[in-house]
């Protein structure tokens, strides 16, 4: 690898590790939060619906995991008091999931962390620099998605 490529690779790997470490440390520091990182991300996916309930299928699609995996995770989160499930009125086979008050509180704190991170990154950047950063991250995401599909 060329020197810049090595520096960029190190920066990407370290940033990824740091994000995970920060999220894990926040979860570990609180005695009141009994969630794993994966459960936190499932709460985030449920919270994307805002005030609208989301189906297990929508969550599986968002998270790119199987329906049974989401179902098991949602059942655990329900037992912990973070989500609630409701069967569809028109079709009882459809299960809708929404955040409880406690789930909304946790999701809000998690979203705030991400908002703070993004604001910190772009602070002082010009609009052009922001667009270049965004394009670079989108190229990284495309590469990773291509690797997943192989």
N, C-alpha and C positions, 0 to 999 in steps of 0.2 A: 504494500500500500504506500501511496505517496504521503508525505508528512501531513498535508491538510486532511487527507482521507482518514489517517490515523487519529488526528485530533477530533474530527467530526464523529467518528465511530465512538471514541471514548466519551465524548460529550453526550451522545444519544444514549449510550448504555448507562452512564452515570445518572443522567436525568431520569431515566426510567426507574432505576433502582431507588433514587431519592424520593420520587413520587410515592412509590410503594411503601418505603420506610416511613414517610410522614403519615400516610394514611393508617398504617399499622400502629404507629406510636400513638396517634390520636385515639384509636380504638382501645389500645392497651391501657392508656392513662386513665380512662374513665371506668370506674367500677360499675356504673349504671348501664354501660353499653356492652352487650354480650353478642357482638356480631363479628363475623369474619369479613375479610375484604370482599370475597365473592358475594356474601349476603348483602354487604353495603352496596355493591353494584347492582344487585337485583332490586334493592329498595330504590335506587336511583332510576332504574328502568320503570318501575311501577310509578314513581313520582313524575315521570315524563308526561303522564296522562293528565297532569294538573288535577282538576276536580273530576275528571272523567275516569271511570273504571277501565282497566285494561284486561284483556283476555290472556290466558296462559299462552295461547298461540302467538299473540303479539309480543309477549315478553320473550318467548323462545326465539322468535325472529330477530328481535332487537339484540339479544345477547348471543345469538348464533350458537345456541345449545339445544339439546333435545327437549321435547315436551316432558318426558318423564323426569328429567333433571330439574326443570323449572318447577314441576309439580312438587317434587320432594322438598326443594328449597323453600317454596311458598308455604308448604305445610309447617316447616320448621319455623319460619318467620311468623306464621300465624300463632303457633304455640308460644312464641316469645312475646307476642303482643304488638308486632310492628305492622302487620297487614291483616286485612279481613277479606274473606271470600263470600261472594253471593252468586247463587245460580241465576241464570237468565230467566226472565219471566216468560218470554216467548219460546225459548228453547232451553230446557233444564240441563242439556248436555254442556252448554257453554258456562264456564266459570269465570266470573269477573273478579278482579283483585284491585283493592285500593289500599292506600296507607291509612293507618290509624293515626290518632293525634301524636302518639309517640313516634311512629314511623315518619310522619311529616316533619317533626322536630329534628330527627336525625338526618333526614334527607336534606333539609334546609341547611344544616351545619356543613354537610358534605359539599353541597353546591357552593356555599360561601367560600370554602377552601379553594375550590377550582376557580371561582371568580377572582379571588385574591391573587392566585397564582398567575392567571392570564393578565390581569391588570398590571402586576409587577413586571411581567415579561415585556409588555408593550410600552410601559411607561418611558417616555422620552424618545420613542421611535417615531419616525415620520410615517405618513400613510404608505409611502413607497416601501419602506423597510418592513412595515407590518405585512404588506402584500407579498413581499419576497419570502418572509418567514412562513406565512400561510401556505404559499405554493410549495415550499420545501417540505413542510410537514405533510401536505397532501401527497407529494411524491413518495414520501416514506410510507404513508398509509397504503398507497396503491401497491408499492413493492411488497409490503407485508401481506396484504390480501392476496396477491398473486402467489406468494409462497404458500399460503394456507391452502389454496386451491390445487396446488401441485400434488 
